Amino acid sequence: MMSSSLPSAPAGMGSKRDLVPLSYATLQEQRCVLNWFLGWGVVQRKHFLEDLISKAVPGKVCCLLQQLNTLQVNDRPPNIFECQLRLWTQWFESWTEEERNAFLNSLEEKDPIFVAHFYRGLAGTAGRD
């Protein structure tokens, strides 16, 4: 008898502490974002960090203002990085909280220093409107 559930993430994808079964589509999306992340430079990673913090604390005025500062009106088409961020946003918004946490755990396995900056930035939003 075939199971109707989709395959879950392999052992190396989620945190070793708390493996969350991911759908095949979510697993592929997260792998894609991680692959992009590994190819980004310092400026792109900084922008991604700010975006990740704003997604972790939606509605915080301090984060919204930072996002507004990055908006630009151009007559040029978006670059690859901007397209990647658009896809990242669409995918992130479709993930459950558990899937988002699994992504963060995977990101931490790839770059623990980046995730430490994320937690530091997150803590910096506490008490700010």
Secondary structure by P-SEA (a helix, b strand, c coil): cccccccccccccccccccccccaaaaaaaaaaaaaaaaccaaaaaaaaaaaaaaaccccaaaaaaaaaacccccccccaaaaaaaaaaaaaaaccaaaaaaaaaaaaaacaaaaaaaaaaaaaacccc
